[in-house]
């Protein structure tokens, strides 16, 4: 079943095409890798799918429903969560409050939220997830006091709070200590296998992408130049040329 | 049985806190002999309401507003104009509602512009309200203002005396603070802080920026409307010059000096900004210079406001971080 599909997705920054008719589909339950040299349009693709940027052309469908011009908050509530290349947290809020903000807007009405004070259910879920991510001792710490790797885990935890069907990870292990890299990869695999979460992962660490993803899409200058399994991608001449030139 | 006792105690502590606050705010009505000192106490309570409204907009939701005086003017003129035609309470409620609705309208630019651009928009709104109050003479009395604004009576309760009216102001202050406390401890408070901390990320987690920003502006403005509505009978006379731009900066000073984004911040700020100039009057002509200098020094050495002192003292005495009153 196609969970996400983009048809002819375009994004121009003035005359410069960042995405030029990109066609991507994501199957439910898969781990899809999205790679390409710097400036190839990977993050722009995420921005257009999640509504951060308004696309210049083409369409985005989620579970068969068009979401092209929806706002980011509406897209999140539909079930698409996302992390960022440079972690985006709420630094002066505690780890627990960061987590709770990840779910509160997906529940009930705005007026109803005015009378939600205790949040026992959400609190338990947040603590369980923090336990799963092994950062539960930091629950009362301000997010700004966490190490970069811990912030990356919190970033992922916030997204997981609302049980999104599709999670877009933008360089989840970039700048992270090697010991934490294994942990993040394990978490992603576990979430995929046990909870059935679907992932699209942007990553520059090729061995990680090749081991983790079943299917990989390669972008270059805003265009899709290759798609296939890890072996296929490694031997693709256009991909080699895009990365190494010549 | 045990659970009942625990939940009973859970309610008891905050209730005691609120009753203590009420007692502290009412106290001046019974102990202060000087009418001027009592007037200052009443004024401080009114400023606390308005500054708490601004703190909600600026400190929690992270949106700048330089129109708090304008909304106080709207509340004050509502009471001045309508209290004689209907009742003080209806006029007070009407002032708050008008401020709420206009606050919603003023919140719209915050969806498009930020920081100093938004400050300019709200500053412009303050000037517009000032000009309307000044020029619509048939309704507002223009530069002559409105005289003899009466204080209310409710059955046997007479609030016309200075002490009686102070009690009314103190009770309203506690009620409005409780409303602010409730809002900021609900999920709205967390959403407001989320917008302040990282607007894009908040939106990516489902926070509807438009709704929350508009509500922050509307509620903060309604607080100013209530404060203005209480101010009119306290002074007995209002004119447009009271609600000028400088008055809005005064509230900004209260929030920042007290501690922006802290519930107790405007409380401390309002007391300091009202009392400090009075204390400094001993310096005669230099008092305003000294007051401004004090404000500058506080901002330089305590950029997070005077709550820093409270936090430091608490840590020194209790050996742990001071508890936050809101999420």
Boltz contact constraints between the chains, C-beta under 6 A:
constraints:
  - contact:
      token1: [A, 72]
      token2: [B, 203]
      max_distance: 6.0
  - contact:
      token1: [A, 72]
      token2: [B, 204]
      max_distance: 6.0
  - contact:
      token1: [A, 73]
      token2: [B, 203]
      max_distance: 6.0
  - contact:
      token1: [A, 73]
      token2: [B, 206]
      max_distance: 6.0
  - contact:
      token1: [A, 73]
      token2: [B, 207]
      max_distance: 6.0
  - contact:
      token1: [A, 73]
      token2: [B, 208]
      max_distance: 6.0
  - contact:
      token1: [A, 76]
      token2: [B, 206]
      max_distance: 6.0
  - contact:
      token1: [A, 77]
      token2: [B, 206]
      max_distance: 6.0
  - contact:
      token1: [A, 88]
      token2: [B, 198]
      max_distance: 6.0
  - contact:
      token1: [A, 88]
      token2: [B, 201]
      max_distance: 6.0
  - contact:
      token1: [A, 90]
      token2: [B, 194]
      max_distance: 6.0
  - contact:
      token1: [A, 90]
      token2: [B, 197]
      max_distance: 6.0
  - contact:
      token1: [A, 90]
      token2: [B, 198]
      max_distance: 6.0
  - contact:
      token1: [A, 92]
      token2: [B, 197]
      max_distance: 6.0
  - contact:
      token1: [A, 93]
      token2: [B, 193]
      max_distance: 6.0
  - contact:
      token1: [A, 97]
      token2: [B, 190]
      max_distance: 6.0
  - contact:
      token1: [A, 101]
      token2: [B, 190]
      max_distance: 6.0
  - contact:
      token1: [A, 101]
      token2: [B, 194]
      max_distance: 6.0
  - contact:
      token1: [A, 101]
      token2: [B, 205]
      max_distance: 6.0
  - contact:
      token1: [A, 102]
      token2: [B, 205]
      max_distance: 6.0
  - contact:
      token1: [A, 104]
      token2: [B, 187]
      max_distance: 6.0
  - contact:
      token1: [A, 105]
      token2: [B, 206]
      max_distance: 6.0
  - contact:
      token1: [A, 105]
      token2: [B, 207]
      max_distance: 6.0
  - contact:
      token1: [A, 106]
      token2: [B, 206]
      max_distance: 6.0
  - contact:
      token1: [A, 110]
      token2: [B, 211]
      max_distance: 6.0
  - contact:
      token1: [A, 113]
      token2: [B, 187]
      max_distance: 6.0
  - contact:
      token1: [A, 114]
      token2: [B, 186]
      max_distance: 6.0
  - contact:
      token1: [A, 114]
      token2: [B, 188]
      max_distance: 6.0
  - contact:
      token1: [A, 116]
      token2: [B, 186]
      max_distance: 6.0
  - contact:
      token1: [A, 116]
      token2: [B, 187]
      max_distance: 6.0
  - contact:
      token1: [A, 117]
      token2: [B, 185]
      max_distance: 6.0
  - contact:
      token1: [A, 117]
      token2: [B, 186]
      max_distance: 6.0
